[in-house]
């Protein structure tokens, strides 16, 4: 059906099974797979009377059940594995974390034209739910109240919903709309008396050499809230994008730590490291503006993979060294990726590439020259692959690729050199038997194996 009618629209979604994909075909039928690593496309029931693509649709997943919610004119339908059911007959916003059963909220925008986009804006573990609605030059943030927040846009923009907010992209700007985290609200609210706010003021007054610093500090310590104040400043620093504000909050946390006997330093050190990494990748020359929440969800391993795929090898290696990641997980893996991309560039000769790679990689732990050679061979550079195999210290790793390249004599030599009983003389004939018959004869001669040599000649005569 997909080959005949093509794919009109597709959506990627995430479940406990992994990453899934849902498609709408030209026959206006939905199919989905809950895990792209084990691709089993499941066709959903037909939507009655659907003669054109639905106005909008979304994939919802909860408790191992995945459904498609779609709007057709004024009607809303829910598609599951076995049926298509009508849900409600009025325009409502539906909580994305549950199958729609009751109205979440209703809001009158007073704008007659339909919106260009409507996306959720929320963050993990937050009780707040909001929807961002976009028209040509206007945004509206609607929650579960009768009021809304309006933003006027300078130019046409596109909304991209993310884990903890919404990106607003236009031709000239990139903004991020999100709920202010609680720690930041506590500290920066006007006239706030929260522990973190008082500690920040105390540190600023201390820098001015003002006695007010002692007054603020005494007020926090009398209430025994100094550990909470330090924790609030550390947490809030993570949510800030301006390095100046990050430093101000971390200085306040460091100042407060001096008056605590047993404050564990790990959270402070980890935040400093995380912010160094985030500020590096947010630089406009790199252009990966992750939030702190996204960075933690993504993990450092996946971030390094992204840098490697963009061929930002020097930055990836500096991050590994800064975070002191184990070589096999960090630097070695990145250098291996770099080497594999290098052999695919055909602007340099084999004589230049092979020694250059060896000079850079040396005997770095975790580097497999045979894997790099395999990549070179797959790219049509067989001679380069052979040169790279010379740097592979494990002879046993060289043999399979040499056999694949039909270099049987070379493979046999490496197998015998290895001294590995699985690759050496007892098993060498198995490598040769289906490759070059002359090589097999030479092997029997070399070993004075008259019995097998006789068998070889008899077998050859029958052949």
C-alpha positions, 0 to 999 in steps of 0.5 A: 500500500505504501509503495502504491499510494506513497506517504503523505505525512509522517510523525516520529514518536517515543514510547517505552519500546523505543523510537516509533514512526507513524505514517499517513498514506495516499489512501488516507490510511494510518500505519505505525511501528512502535520500534524502528529497530524492530520494524513491524508496520501495523495498519490501523482501521479505516476512518469513515468518510475520510477523503482528504488528509485530516486537519491535524493528527497526533500519536499518543502513547501510555501503558504500552498502548499507542493510538492516533488522535485525529481531527476531521472538520469539527469531529475528533477520532481515536484510532487504536489497533481494532477500532476507530471511535468518535471522541468529542464533538467540540474543539478542546485541548486534550492532555497529552498524557492521557487518553481523552476522556474529559475536557482539559480547558476551553478558551476563546481566542476571538480570532476568526482565522484558524491558527497555523500551528498549535503545540504543547509547551510543558516541562517534565514533572510539572503540574502546569499544562499550556498550549502555544497557538501561532497565527501569522504574526502572533503567539498565544500561550493558553493554560487552564485559566480564562487568561492567556499570554500574547506575544507579537512576532516580527516575522513569520515563525515556526514552532518546534515542541520539545521536551521542556518548551517550544522553539520559535524559529524565524529567518533571523531569530531563534527563541525558546519559550518555556516555563520558568523553573521553580528554583529560578522563580524563587531567586529572581521573583521581585522582593523574594525572601527565598533562601537562594535570593538572600544568598545571592544578595549576600554575595553581591554585598560581600563583593561591595565590602558591605556589612549588609552581606552579614545581615543577609547571611545571618538571616539565612543561618538563623533559619537553618536554610543555608544548605537549601540556599546553596542548592537553589543557586546551583540548580538555578545556574543550570537553567540560565543561558547567559554565562554572566548570570551562571557565574553570579549564581555559582559564586553565590553557591560557593560563598554559601558553601564556605559557611557549611561544614559538611556540604557535599561538593559533587553537585557544585562541581558537576554543575560547573562541568555541565555548564562548561560543556553546554556553553561550548556547544551553544556557541554560534559556530557549533549551534547546538542550543540544548537546555540543561534538561535536554542535555541531561535527558540526552546523556553525554554519550549521545551528545558526543555522537552528534558532534562526531556525526557533524565531524566536530572531532576536536570539540568532542575530544576536548569534552572527553578530556575535560570530563575525564571519560574513559578512553574506550568510551571517549577519545578512542571512539571519536578517533576511530570515527575520524579515521573512518571518515578520513579513509572515505576522502579520496583526495589523498593517496593511499601512501599519504593516508595510511602513515598519517592515520598511524601517526595520529592514532598510534597504539591508542587503546580501543582503536581497531585498524581492521575496522578502519581497513574494512571501511576503506575496502567498502569504499573501494580502496582495497590497497589502502585497506591492506596498508592499514592492516599492517598496523593491526597488531592482532594478526587474527583480526587481519585474516577475515578481511584479507579473505573477503578481499580474495587475498588468500596467500596473504591471509594464510601467512597472517594466520600462520604468523598469529600462532593462534590455533584457531587461525594457524596451521591446523585451521589454515586449510579451511580458509584456503579450501574454498579460495585458491587450490594452489595455496592449499597445495603449497601449504601441504608441501610446506608441512610435509603432509604427504597424506593430505597432499595425496588426497589433494591430487586424488580430489583434483583428478576427480574434479 
